[in-house]
Amino acid sequence: MGPLLRQQYEPPTARPVVLLDAATNGEINLETSQALLLLEALGIGLLIGIERERNAGEPGGPAPAGVRTFALASLTGALSQIAGGWPMLAVAIAVIGGLRMVTHLSLPDRQAGLTTSLALLIVVMLGALSIEHTFLAAASGVLVAALLAARTVLREFSRSVLNDFEVRDGLILGVSTLLILPILPNEGLGPGGAINPQNLFVIVILVMAIGAVSHISTRVFGARLGLPLSGFLSGFVSSTATVVAMAKKVQDRPVDTYPAAAGVTFSSVSSLVQTGIVLLFLSPSMFALSAPILIVPTAVALLYGTALARFGSRDGPREREGLDLPSRIFSIRAAISFALTVATVIVVSALLNDQFGSEAVLWSAALAGLVSTSSAAVALASLVLAGQLPASEAVVPLAAAISVNAGVRIVLALRGGATPFGWTVAGGLLLTAAAVWAGWWFAAAISSMITE
């Protein structure tokens, strides 16, 4: 057979047959991904359903909404979202809510199943949410399950641990943060736009939050750490007031001289930490440049206070008086007064800066240091944010403010009438002030070496 005939009668080569086109492959991939999303929705329903199965319902009573109910509710939400979007989801929520309402009204104790009813509706929404926002739905499901499982702990905490004034102040802090802060104008006002109402109110919230953290820490640790802990927590509110309070304690109990001096020294630590937090939130660039004049004196004060605390307990452990908790978590008046003081310093600094240049900022910051270190820090950071002062030129005024505030506390300690206490506190504050300028010199030396 010739080549032509062999080519003519040669059987055709087998070729792959394409059974699925691109559109069909896309549909299969879509269905596969949707099936995986349905598995996630099922997992959310099972997780919350298991918790409800274990903790809801009374023995011998009607069957509670448990694992199967919550799993089916979550799948209903997911399938509604896939099939018809949010309109069909609204219908599903209405139907499940109506069925749950009928069941709830038939219970002898209608209040008992209220949490389960709300959780069931939330599960429907989480099932729908898992189709478009996978991680958010999973995280929300875990959060809801944890919240439901912590029923006993939360009930005990709200009824036995929290006091009435703590609940009240907590609500005030929440309203201030979630309702008042967002509606305040976020723009520069006043001379050169140095006053920002929202930033000022952030200062009020920050002072209240620090007071709340101090109060909670005192509740947790109690009197076990004594005067040093009390001084450290009080320093977040006012390190100057801490000196006066500790001097009064030493007058009443001279045996507490060194623990009280340790408390005053630790108040310097908390004051410097508070200043660093304020700078970090308001002006990270200024915080980075001011870190040496904050970290070095903080380390010195911490070591000095620790030595005093150990020296005060050299005679062995003695029973301490309990820490007196105030009737409020924080002082709203003190927070507002602090913010108004900061606003006044900002305006004065801005006016002096406009009239006499950046050299006048040193004197205004030192003046603010008579009140508190944090107020000077906020004023300087606000000027940096407003573009009226470079961050590099704000470091020396801040160091001056810290030194002036240390001088004020030295005078108060020496006027307390307790000579050993006064001189012990004065020595620690002098070391702290010297460490501020040592940190500034070290940072300047490193900067010059890098520049060269």
Beta strands, then each sheet from edge to edge (+ up, - down):
end
